[in-house]
């Protein structure tokens, strides 16, 4: 499956905040979930919104309260994704 450049950039930003020992596994998981979401939606390309959804789904519950801060750090408006964080 193809990924647009902005989606790849966001993935790498997320991975940059991931502890090194689990970074490869996290990348594999995020890619698989994002591509699964895109496939389920009939898309041929993974975009930023799909990466965000995969990121939220893959984040452990104990770490989810930190997602709005990270979204803001990455230039995303957490208010736009509040429905995913509930």
C-alpha positions in Angstrom: 0.0 0.0 0.0 1.2 3.5 -0.8 1.7 6.2 1.8 1.6 9.9 1.1 4.6 11.9 2.2 2.8 13.7 5.0 1.6 10.4 6.4 5.2 9.0 6.4 6.4 12.2 8.1 3.8 11.9 10.8 4.7 8.2 11.3 8.4 9.2 11.8 7.5 11.9 14.2 5.5 9.4 16.3 8.3 6.9 16.1 10.7 9.6 17.2 8.8 9.8 20.5 8.8 6.0 20.9 11.5 4.3 23.1 14.2 2.8 20.9 13.8 -0.8 22.1 10.2 -1.0 20.9 10.5 1.4 17.9 10.7 -1.3 15.2 7.7 -3.3 16.7 5.8 -0.1 17.0 6.4 0.9 13.4 5.3 -2.5 12.2 2.2 -2.3 14.3 1.3 1.2 13.2 1.9 0.4 9.5 -0.2 -2.7 9.7 -3.1 -1.0 11.5 -3.0 2.1 9.2 -3.0 -0.1 6.1 -5.8 -2.2 7.5 -7.9 0.9 8.1 -7.2 2.3 4.7 -8.0 -1.1 3.1 -11.3 -1.3 5.1 -12.2 2.2 3.8 -11.4 1.2 0.2 -8.4 3.5 0.0 -5.3 2.8 -2.0 -3.1 5.2 0.0 -2.5 5.9 3.6 -3.0 9.5 4.6 -2.4 11.6 7.7 -5.9 11.0 9.1 -5.4 7.3 8.8 -2.1 7.4 10.6 -3.7 9.5 13.4 -6.4 6.9 13.8 -3.9 4.0 13.9 -1.7 5.9 16.4 -4.7 6.5 18.7 -5.8 2.9 18.4 -2.3 1.5 19.0 -1.5 3.7 22.0 -1.8 1.9 25.3 -4.6 3.3 27.5 -2.1 4.5 30.2 -0.3 6.7 27.6 -3.4 8.1 25.8 -3.7 11.2 28.2 -0.4 12.4 26.7 -1.7 12.2 23.1 -3.1 15.8 23.0 0.3 17.2 24.0 2.1 15.2 21.3 -0.5 16.1 18.7 0.1 19.8 19.5 3.8 19.2 19.4 3.4 17.7 15.9 1.4 20.7 14.7 -2.0 19.0 14.9 -5.0 20.5 16.7 -6.0 18.0 19.4 -9.5 19.4 19.4 -10.0 18.0 15.9 -9.4 14.5 17.3 -11.1 14.7 20.6 -13.7 12.1 19.4 -10.9 9.6 18.9 -9.5 10.2 22.4 -12.7 9.6 24.3 
